[in-house]
Amino acid sequence: MTNYAVDAEHTGKWWVLQCREFPGAITQVRRLDQADQIVEAISFVSGDSPDTITVTVQPRLPDELGALISTAQAQRQRARELEASAARDLTRGARELVAHGLSQRDAAVILGVSHQRVHQLVTADALSTG
C-alpha cells in the first residue's frame, strides 16, 4: 500500500482535493467523507492500482480555526488519558476499601458509584482470568 498526502481546500460548495506527490491528481467533492474519490485520479497519474492506494487528507483551514481545532483535539486526548487514570484509581480505591473491611455498599457510597459497580471493580481480575 502506498499512502499519498492530499490537500483539501474548501471553495464555495466544493472541496478541491490535490495530491501533493502528484499535483496533476485533482478532483472535487461536496463533502470530505467523499475524499477517497481522489484515489482514481492518483491511480491515473501514478500508474498505481487503486487497490494499493490510501490517502491522508489534510484540510487547509484559516490559521485561527486550525489552532482552535488543534487545541480541541489535544484537550480530547488529555481527557481520554485522565479518564483512563481515573478508572485505574477508582478500581484501586474500590479494592482498597473492601480490603480494609468495608462492605461493597459502603465503598459505593464513598466512591459515588453503585454497589454493583464496586462489585465489578473488585472482581474484574477474577472474571477476566477465570
Secondary structure, DSSP 4 states (H G I P E B T S, - for coil): -EEEEEEEEEETTEEEEEESS-TT-EEEESSGGGGGGHHHHHHHHH---GGGEEEEEEEE--HHHHHHHHHHHHHHHHHHHHHHHHHHHHHHHHHHHHHTT--HHHHHHHHTS-HHHHHHHHHHHHHHH-
